[in-house]
Amino acid sequence: MSGVRVLVGTRKGAFVLTSDGQRKHWDIGGPHFAGWEIYHLKGSPADPNRLYASQSNAWFGQLIQRSSDGGATWEPVGNKFVYDGVPGTHQHYDGKPRPWEFKRVWHLEPSLTDPDTVYAGVEDAALFRSADAGQTWQELSGLRGHGTGPSWQPGAGGLCLHTILVDPQDPDRIYIAISAAGAFRTDDAGHTWKPINRGLVSQHIPDPNAEVGHCVHRIAMHPSRPGVLFMQKHWDVMRSDDSGDCWREVSGNLPTDFGFAMAVHSHQPETVFVVPIKSDSEHFPPDGKLRVYRSRAGGGEWEPLTQGLPQSNCYVNVLRGAMAVDSLDACGVYFGTTGGQVYASADAGDTWAPIVRDLPAVLSVEVQTLS
Amino acid sequence: MIRVVLPAHLRLLAKTEGEVNLDVAGLVTQRSVLDALEARCPVLRGTLRDQVTGQRRPFVRFFACELDLSHESPDDPLPGAVASGAEPFLVIGAIAGG
Protein backbone atom coordinates (compact mmCIF):
# COMPACT_ATOMS: atom_id res chain seq x y z
CA MET A 1 0.00 0.00 0.00
CA SER A 2 1.43 3.34 -0.97
CA GLY A 3 1.72 6.33 1.25
CA VAL A 4 3.61 9.54 1.79
CA ARG A 5 5.77 10.92 4.53
CA VAL A 6 6.19 14.69 4.60
CA LEU A 7 9.26 15.89 6.48
CA VAL A 8 8.85 19.41 7.82
CA GLY A 9 11.66 21.49 9.29
CA THR A 10 10.59 24.50 11.34
CA ARG A 11 12.02 27.21 13.53
CA LYS A 12 11.18 25.17 16.60
CA GLY A 13 11.51 21.53 15.68
CA ALA A 14 10.84 18.86 13.08
CA PHE A 15 7.51 17.29 12.23
CA VAL A 16 6.74 14.11 10.31
CA LEU A 17 3.36 14.05 8.57
CA THR A 18 2.14 10.74 7.21
CA SER A 19 -0.77 9.62 5.11
CA ASP A 20 -1.84 6.81 2.84
CA GLY A 21 -1.99 7.17 -0.91
CA GLN A 22 -5.27 9.00 -0.75
CA ARG A 23 -3.57 11.87 1.09
CA LYS A 24 -6.77 12.92 2.83
CA HIS A 25 -6.13 11.98 6.45
CA TRP A 26 -2.87 12.79 8.12
CA ASP A 27 -1.01 11.81 11.25
CA ILE A 28 1.16 14.53 12.71
CA GLY A 29 4.34 13.38 14.42
CA GLY A 30 6.57 15.68 16.45
CA PRO A 31 7.91 17.99 17.43
CA HIS A 32 11.26 16.26 17.22
CA PHE A 33 14.16 18.32 18.62
CA ALA A 34 11.65 20.74 20.15
CA GLY A 35 12.90 24.26 20.40
CA TRP A 36 15.69 23.83 17.84
CA GLU A 37 15.80 25.21 14.33
CA ILE A 38 15.55 22.42 11.80
CA TYR A 39 16.74 23.93 8.57
CA HIS A 40 16.31 20.71 6.63
CA LEU A 41 15.61 17.01 6.91
CA LYS A 42 15.55 14.56 4.08
CA GLY A 43 15.28 10.83 3.46
CA SER A 44 17.56 8.56 1.49
CA PRO A 45 16.13 7.50 -1.87
CA ALA A 46 18.00 4.22 -1.42
CA ASP A 47 16.53 3.49 2.02
CA PRO A 48 13.41 5.47 2.92
CA ASN A 49 13.84 4.73 6.60
CA ARG A 50 17.19 6.49 6.64
CA LEU A 51 16.67 10.18 7.37
CA TYR A 52 19.11 12.98 8.07
CA ALA A 53 18.25 16.22 9.88
CA SER A 54 20.09 19.46 10.42
CA GLN A 55 19.50 20.69 13.98
CA SER A 56 20.88 24.02 15.14
CA ASN A 57 20.35 27.10 17.20
CA ALA A 58 22.23 30.25 18.00
CA TRP A 59 23.19 29.09 21.48
CA PHE A 60 24.53 25.61 20.99
CA GLY A 61 25.42 25.46 17.30
CA GLN A 62 25.01 22.64 14.85
CA LEU A 63 24.09 19.00 15.27
CA ILE A 64 23.26 16.38 12.69
CA GLN A 65 20.67 13.77 13.55
CA ARG A 66 20.12 10.46 11.79
CA SER A 67 17.14 8.15 11.87
CA SER A 68 17.06 4.55 10.70
CA ASP A 69 13.37 3.99 11.31
CA GLY A 70 11.66 6.67 9.30
CA GLY A 71 11.87 9.34 11.95
CA ALA A 72 10.50 7.44 14.93
CA THR A 73 13.85 7.63 16.72
CA TRP A 74 16.99 9.65 16.10
CA GLU A 75 20.63 9.59 17.07
CA PRO A 76 23.16 12.41 16.84
CA VAL A 77 26.05 11.83 14.46
CA GLY A 78 29.04 13.93 13.48
CA ASN A 79 28.81 17.70 13.70
CA LYS A 80 32.40 18.67 12.98
CA PHE A 81 32.52 20.68 9.76
CA VAL A 82 36.06 21.89 9.19
CA TYR A 83 37.01 23.72 6.02
CA ASP A 84 39.77 22.09 4.04
CA GLY A 85 43.16 23.72 4.48
CA VAL A 86 43.47 27.44 5.08
CA PRO A 87 39.91 28.65 4.49
CA GLY A 88 40.78 32.04 3.00
CA THR A 89 38.24 34.83 2.73
CA HIS A 90 35.04 35.82 0.97
CA GLN A 91 33.43 39.24 0.76
CA HIS A 92 31.38 40.45 3.68
CA TYR A 93 28.35 42.74 3.51
CA ASP A 94 30.68 45.74 3.80
CA GLY A 95 32.77 44.57 0.86
CA LYS A 96 35.73 43.65 3.02
CA PRO A 97 37.37 40.23 3.03
CA ARG A 98 36.12 37.97 5.78
CA PRO A 99 37.46 34.55 6.74
CA TRP A 100 35.23 31.59 6.04
CA GLU A 101 33.48 30.57 9.26
CA PHE A 102 31.13 27.63 9.64
CA LYS A 103 27.70 28.64 10.91
CA ARG A 104 25.11 26.00 10.05
CA VAL A 105 23.94 23.32 7.65
CA TRP A 106 21.22 24.52 5.30
CA HIS A 107 20.69 21.44 3.19
CA LEU A 108 21.29 17.70 3.44
CA GLU A 109 21.18 15.70 0.22
CA PRO A 110 21.43 11.92 0.58
CA SER A 111 22.99 9.98 -2.25
CA LEU A 112 20.56 8.47 -4.72
CA THR A 113 22.10 5.02 -4.31
CA ASP A 114 23.91 4.76 -0.97
CA PRO A 115 22.10 5.48 2.31
CA ASP A 116 25.41 6.13 4.06
CA THR A 117 26.53 8.85 1.66
CA VAL A 118 25.11 12.31 2.16
CA TYR A 119 26.05 15.83 1.09
CA ALA A 120 25.72 18.91 3.28
CA GLY A 121 25.43 22.47 2.04
CA VAL A 122 26.61 24.87 4.71
CA GLU A 123 26.96 28.53 5.63
CA ASP A 124 29.53 30.04 5.04
CA ALA A 125 29.09 28.47 1.66
CA ALA A 126 30.77 25.14 1.15
CA LEU A 127 29.87 21.58 0.27
CA PHE A 128 30.68 18.69 2.57
CA ARG A 129 30.27 14.96 2.05
CA SER A 130 29.97 12.07 4.45
CA ALA A 131 30.44 8.47 3.34
CA ASP A 132 29.85 6.99 6.78
CA ALA A 133 26.26 7.93 7.44
CA GLY A 134 27.07 11.32 8.87
CA GLN A 135 29.74 10.32 11.37
CA THR A 136 32.48 12.34 9.66
CA TRP A 137 32.41 15.10 7.07
CA GLN A 138 34.93 16.14 4.45
CA GLU A 139 34.77 19.32 2.43
CA LEU A 140 34.69 19.13 -1.36
CA SER A 141 36.94 22.14 -1.40
CA GLY A 142 37.28 22.38 -5.15
CA LEU A 143 34.09 24.42 -5.05
CA ARG A 144 35.47 27.20 -2.88
CA GLY A 145 38.86 26.82 -4.47
CA HIS A 146 37.94 27.04 -8.13
CA GLY A 147 38.78 30.73 -8.25
CA THR A 148 35.76 32.93 -7.63
CA GLY A 149 35.33 32.13 -3.92
CA PRO A 150 37.05 35.28 -2.63
CA SER A 151 34.45 37.40 -4.46
CA TRP A 152 31.37 35.67 -3.09
CA GLN A 153 29.11 37.84 -0.93
CA PRO A 154 26.34 36.80 1.44
CA GLY A 155 22.70 37.37 0.65
CA ALA A 156 20.44 38.72 3.38
CA GLY A 157 20.15 35.24 4.85
CA GLY A 158 23.87 34.65 4.91
CA LEU A 159 26.41 33.12 2.52
CA CYS A 160 24.59 29.83 2.29
CA LEU A 161 24.84 26.80 0.05
CA HIS A 162 21.18 25.89 0.01
CA THR A 163 20.54 23.71 -3.03
CA ILE A 164 22.18 20.41 -4.00
CA LEU A 165 20.99 18.39 -7.00
CA VAL A 166 22.64 15.12 -7.95
CA ASP A 167 22.15 14.04 -11.55
CA PRO A 168 20.32 10.68 -11.42
CA GLN A 169 21.89 9.64 -14.74
CA ASP A 170 25.41 10.68 -13.81
CA PRO A 171 26.19 10.78 -10.09
CA ASP A 172 29.47 12.56 -10.79
CA ARG A 173 27.46 15.56 -11.96
CA ILE A 174 26.20 17.73 -9.12
CA TYR A 175 24.59 21.15 -9.20
CA ILE A 176 24.66 23.49 -6.23
CA ALA A 177 23.45 27.02 -5.61
CA ILE A 178 24.72 29.69 -3.25
CA SER A 179 23.18 32.97 -2.15
CA ALA A 180 24.55 35.25 -3.38
CA ALA A 181 27.21 33.68 -5.55
CA GLY A 182 25.10 31.75 -8.05
CA ALA A 183 24.91 28.27 -9.48
CA PHE A 184 27.84 25.89 -9.94
CA ARG A 185 28.34 22.46 -11.48
CA THR A 186 30.82 19.66 -11.11
CA ASP A 187 31.19 16.83 -13.62
CA ASP A 188 33.75 14.87 -11.63
CA ALA A 189 32.05 14.17 -8.31
CA GLY A 190 33.04 17.44 -6.72
CA HIS A 191 36.73 17.72 -7.50
CA THR A 192 36.39 20.59 -9.92
CA TRP A 193 33.61 23.11 -10.37
CA LYS A 194 32.58 25.88 -12.67
CA PRO A 195 30.06 28.70 -12.37
CA ILE A 196 26.98 28.19 -14.53
CA ASN A 197 25.37 31.61 -14.51
CA ARG A 198 25.47 32.72 -18.16
CA GLY A 199 22.21 34.39 -19.03
CA LEU A 200 21.40 35.49 -15.50
CA VAL A 201 20.89 39.23 -15.15
CA SER A 202 20.92 40.73 -11.66
CA GLN A 203 20.54 44.45 -11.20
CA HIS A 204 21.74 44.35 -7.59
CA ILE A 205 25.35 43.67 -8.58
CA PRO A 206 27.69 46.11 -10.32
CA ASP A 207 27.90 43.98 -13.48
CA PRO A 208 24.42 42.54 -13.98
CA ASN A 209 25.84 39.82 -16.22
CA ALA A 210 28.74 38.86 -13.98
CA GLU A 211 30.05 35.31 -13.87
CA VAL A 212 29.23 35.08 -10.14
CA GLY A 213 27.34 37.19 -7.60
CA HIS A 214 23.79 36.22 -8.53
CA CYS A 215 21.35 35.49 -5.75
CA VAL A 216 19.99 32.15 -6.86
CA HIS A 217 17.17 31.10 -4.57
CA ARG A 218 16.43 27.61 -5.85
CA ILE A 219 17.11 25.19 -8.69
CA ALA A 220 14.86 22.28 -9.60
CA MET A 221 15.04 19.44 -12.11
CA HIS A 222 13.01 16.48 -13.22
CA PRO A 223 14.92 13.22 -12.66
CA SER A 224 14.16 11.90 -16.14
CA ARG A 225 15.66 14.98 -17.78
CA PRO A 226 18.49 16.22 -15.60
CA GLY A 227 19.94 18.51 -18.26
CA VAL A 228 16.90 20.77 -18.01
CA LEU A 229 17.03 23.02 -14.99
CA PHE A 230 14.60 25.56 -13.61
CA MET A 231 15.71 28.39 -11.36
CA GLN A 232 13.95 30.79 -9.05
CA LYS A 233 16.34 33.68 -8.76
CA HIS A 234 16.08 36.66 -6.41
CA TRP A 235 14.16 38.20 -9.28
CA ASP A 236 13.41 36.18 -12.44
CA VAL A 237 12.38 32.61 -13.10
CA MET A 238 14.91 30.99 -15.41
CA ARG A 239 15.38 27.85 -17.47
CA SER A 240 18.39 26.05 -18.88
CA ASP A 241 18.28 23.28 -21.48
CA ASP A 242 21.99 22.57 -21.45
CA SER A 243 22.81 21.63 -17.86
CA GLY A 244 23.17 25.21 -16.78
CA ASP A 245 25.58 26.38 -19.46
CA CYS A 246 23.07 29.02 -20.58
CA TRP A 247 19.89 30.32 -18.99
CA ARG A 248 16.88 32.15 -20.38
CA GLU A 249 14.10 33.89 -18.55
CA VAL A 250 10.71 32.15 -18.41
CA SER A 251 8.93 34.46 -15.96
CA GLY A 252 6.28 35.13 -18.60
CA ASN A 253 2.98 36.26 -17.14
CA LEU A 254 3.79 35.73 -13.47
CA PRO A 255 2.42 38.58 -11.31
CA THR A 256 5.91 38.94 -9.86
CA ASP A 257 8.98 36.89 -10.62
CA PHE A 258 10.45 37.26 -7.16
CA GLY A 259 10.13 34.19 -4.97
CA PHE A 260 11.93 31.38 -3.27
CA ALA A 261 10.32 27.97 -3.67
CA MET A 262 10.10 25.89 -6.82
CA ALA A 263 9.27 22.29 -7.77
CA VAL A 264 8.83 20.18 -10.88
CA HIS A 265 5.89 17.82 -11.37
CA SER A 266 6.97 14.23 -10.71
CA HIS A 267 5.53 12.85 -13.97
CA GLN A 268 5.49 15.85 -16.30
CA PRO A 269 8.95 17.35 -16.80
CA GLU A 270 7.52 20.50 -18.36
CA THR A 271 5.17 21.23 -15.46
CA VAL A 272 6.71 23.58 -12.92
CA PHE A 273 5.39 25.17 -9.74
CA VAL A 274 6.46 28.47 -8.15
CA VAL A 275 5.04 30.69 -5.42
CA PRO A 276 5.38 34.33 -6.45
CA ILE A 277 6.31 36.69 -3.63
CA LYS A 278 5.67 40.41 -3.97
CA SER A 279 9.22 41.74 -3.79
CA ASP A 280 12.59 41.59 -2.09
CA SER A 281 11.38 44.10 0.47
CA GLU A 282 7.88 42.65 0.96
CA HIS A 283 8.22 38.92 1.50
CA PHE A 284 4.57 37.97 1.17
CA PRO A 285 2.20 37.09 -1.68
CA PRO A 286 0.94 39.91 -3.93
CA ASP A 287 -2.43 41.34 -2.88
CA GLY A 288 -2.57 39.12 0.20
CA LYS A 289 -3.51 36.15 -1.99
CA LEU A 290 -1.54 32.94 -1.58
CA ARG A 291 -1.24 31.55 -5.09
CA VAL A 292 0.87 28.76 -6.49
CA TYR A 293 1.58 29.27 -10.17
CA ARG A 294 1.86 26.31 -12.48
CA SER A 295 3.33 26.23 -15.95
CA ARG A 296 2.64 23.23 -18.15
CA ALA A 297 4.97 24.56 -20.83
CA GLY A 298 8.23 24.62 -18.93
CA GLY A 299 7.78 28.26 -18.06
CA GLY A 300 6.60 31.31 -19.93
CA GLU A 301 2.90 30.66 -19.49
CA TRP A 302 1.66 30.38 -15.95
CA GLU A 303 -1.73 29.78 -14.35
CA PRO A 304 -2.66 30.66 -10.78
CA LEU A 305 -3.75 27.82 -8.50
CA THR A 306 -5.95 29.17 -5.76
CA GLN A 307 -8.59 26.63 -4.80
CA GLY A 308 -8.24 25.94 -1.09
CA LEU A 309 -5.58 28.59 -0.53
CA PRO A 310 -6.32 31.85 1.33
CA GLN A 311 -7.24 34.58 -1.12
CA SER A 312 -7.34 37.51 1.25
CA ASN A 313 -5.23 38.89 4.07
CA CYS A 314 -2.48 36.35 3.65
CA TYR A 315 0.98 37.70 4.36
CA VAL A 316 3.13 34.64 4.87
CA ASN A 317 6.26 33.68 2.97
CA VAL A 318 7.22 30.36 1.41
CA LEU A 319 10.94 29.78 1.84
CA ARG A 320 13.25 28.23 -0.73
CA GLY A 321 13.35 24.76 0.78
CA ALA A 322 9.67 24.58 1.63
CA MET A 323 8.13 23.01 -1.50
CA ALA A 324 8.25 19.42 -2.71
CA VAL A 325 6.32 16.82 -4.70
CA ASP A 326 5.47 13.17 -4.22
CA SER A 327 5.54 10.63 -7.04
CA LEU A 328 2.09 9.18 -6.64
CA ASP A 329 -0.46 9.36 -9.41
CA ALA A 330 -1.73 12.09 -9.41
CA CYS A 331 1.33 14.02 -8.38
CA GLY A 332 1.07 15.52 -4.89
CA VAL A 333 2.45 18.98 -4.25
CA TYR A 334 3.31 20.32 -0.80
CA PHE A 335 4.53 23.58 0.64
CA GLY A 336 4.96 25.17 4.05
CA THR A 337 4.70 28.79 5.08
CA THR A 338 6.31 31.07 7.59
CA GLY A 339 2.89 31.17 9.23
CA GLY A 340 3.15 27.50 10.10
CA GLN A 341 0.74 26.06 7.56
CA VAL A 342 1.61 23.04 5.45
CA TYR A 343 -0.60 22.84 2.38
CA ALA A 344 -1.04 19.75 0.24
CA SER A 345 -2.55 19.12 -3.15
CA ALA A 346 -3.26 15.55 -4.22
CA ASP A 347 -4.16 16.63 -7.76
CA ALA A 348 -1.04 18.40 -9.03
CA GLY A 349 -2.09 21.76 -7.67
CA ASP A 350 -5.72 21.98 -8.79
CA THR A 351 -7.00 21.96 -5.21
CA TRP A 352 -5.31 22.49 -1.89
CA ALA A 353 -5.98 21.84 1.76
CA PRO A 354 -3.88 22.41 4.85
CA ILE A 355 -2.44 19.32 6.48
CA VAL A 356 -1.69 21.36 9.55
CA ARG A 357 -2.16 25.06 10.25
CA ASP A 358 -0.25 26.12 13.31
CA LEU A 359 3.28 24.83 13.27
CA PRO A 360 6.23 27.11 13.92
CA ALA A 361 7.51 28.93 10.83
CA VAL A 362 8.27 26.31 8.20
CA LEU A 363 11.83 26.28 6.87
CA SER A 364 11.76 23.17 4.71
CA VAL A 365 9.43 20.54 3.29
CA GLU A 366 10.52 17.24 1.78
CA VAL A 367 8.34 14.35 0.69
CA GLN A 368 8.95 10.63 0.60
CA THR A 369 6.71 8.42 -1.46
CA LEU A 370 6.44 5.07 0.29
CA SER A 371 5.47 1.79 -1.27
CA MET B 1 33.76 15.33 42.15
CA ILE B 2 32.72 18.22 39.96
CA ARG B 3 29.02 18.98 39.59
CA VAL B 4 27.90 20.44 36.26
CA VAL B 5 24.42 21.78 35.62
CA LEU B 6 23.39 21.90 31.98
CA PRO B 7 20.57 23.90 30.37
CA ALA B 8 17.47 22.00 29.32
CA HIS B 9 18.37 21.62 25.64
CA LEU B 10 21.72 20.08 26.47
CA ARG B 11 20.36 17.82 29.20
CA LEU B 12 18.02 16.42 26.57
CA LEU B 13 20.84 15.94 24.10
CA ALA B 14 23.06 14.32 26.70
CA LYS B 15 20.17 12.16 27.92
CA THR B 16 20.83 13.18 31.47
CA GLU B 17 18.66 14.50 34.27
CA GLY B 18 19.84 16.82 36.96
CA GLU B 19 23.54 17.38 37.45
CA VAL B 20 26.38 15.66 35.63
CA ASN B 21 29.01 14.47 38.10
CA LEU B 22 32.56 14.37 36.82
CA ASP B 23 35.91 13.26 38.12
CA VAL B 24 38.56 15.70 36.92
CA ALA B 25 42.20 14.83 37.33
CA GLY B 26 44.63 17.62 38.09
CA LEU B 27 43.82 21.30 38.15
CA VAL B 28 40.12 22.06 37.95
CA THR B 29 39.64 24.66 35.23
CA GLN B 30 36.99 25.49 32.68
CA ARG B 31 38.97 23.59 30.09
CA SER B 32 39.51 20.47 32.20
CA VAL B 33 35.87 20.41 33.28
CA LEU B 34 34.59 20.86 29.73
CA ASP B 35 37.03 18.28 28.40
CA ALA B 36 35.74 15.81 30.99
CA LEU B 37 32.14 16.75 30.22
CA GLU B 38 32.64 16.17 26.48
CA ALA B 39 34.40 12.88 27.14
CA ARG B 40 31.41 11.76 29.20
CA CYS B 41 28.86 13.17 26.75
CA PRO B 42 30.39 13.31 23.24
CA VAL B 43 27.18 14.74 21.80
CA LEU B 44 28.04 17.99 23.56
CA ARG B 45 31.15 18.51 21.43
CA GLY B 46 30.63 21.70 19.51
CA THR B 47 27.65 22.84 21.54
CA LEU B 48 29.64 24.74 24.17
CA ARG B 49 32.90 25.43 22.39
CA ASP B 50 33.77 25.84 18.75
CA GLN B 51 35.21 22.55 17.52
CA VAL B 52 38.05 24.24 15.65
CA THR B 53 39.05 27.17 17.85
CA GLY B 54 37.95 25.80 21.21
CA GLN B 55 36.41 29.20 21.98
CA ARG B 56 33.26 29.41 24.10
CA ARG B 57 30.22 29.85 21.87
CA PRO B 58 29.00 33.46 22.12
CA PHE B 59 25.65 32.71 23.76
CA VAL B 60 27.01 30.23 26.28
CA ARG B 61 27.88 31.42 29.76
CA PHE B 62 29.62 29.76 32.69
CA PHE B 63 28.53 30.71 36.21
CA ALA B 64 29.63 29.44 39.61
CA CYS B 65 29.51 30.74 43.16
CA GLU B 66 27.40 33.69 41.99
CA LEU B 67 30.18 34.73 39.61
CA ASP B 68 30.18 35.00 35.83
CA LEU B 69 33.31 33.12 34.84
CA SER B 70 32.59 33.24 31.11
CA HIS B 71 35.34 35.70 30.33
CA GLU B 72 37.98 34.17 32.57
CA SER B 73 40.82 32.27 31.01
CA PRO B 74 39.81 28.66 30.35
CA ASP B 75 42.97 27.60 32.13
CA ASP B 76 42.39 29.60 35.33
CA PRO B 77 41.54 27.49 38.36
CA LEU B 78 37.83 27.40 39.13
CA PRO B 79 36.72 28.41 42.64
CA GLY B 80 37.60 25.94 45.34
CA ALA B 81 33.93 25.34 46.08
CA VAL B 82 33.50 24.05 42.53
CA ALA B 83 36.61 21.90 42.76
CA SER B 84 35.38 20.40 46.01
CA GLY B 85 31.87 19.79 44.72
CA ALA B 86 30.29 22.13 47.25
CA GLU B 87 29.00 24.36 44.43
CA PRO B 88 27.97 23.39 40.88
CA PHE B 89 29.49 24.70 37.66
CA LEU B 90 26.55 26.17 35.77
CA VAL B 91 26.33 26.17 31.97
CA ILE B 92 23.85 28.83 30.93
CA GLY B 93 22.24 29.69 27.63
CA ALA B 94 22.44 33.47 27.55
CA ILE B 95 19.20 35.39 27.34
CA ALA B 96 18.92 36.51 23.73
CA GLY B 97 16.13 37.17 21.35
CA GLY B 98 12.57 37.99 22.30
Interface residues (C-beta under 8 A of the other chain):
Chain A: G35 W36 N57 A58 W59 F60 G61 Q62 L63 P76 N79 K80 V82 F102
Chain B: P7 H9 L10 L13 V43 R45 G46 T47 L48 D50 Q51 V52 R57 F59 V60 G93 A94 A96 G97
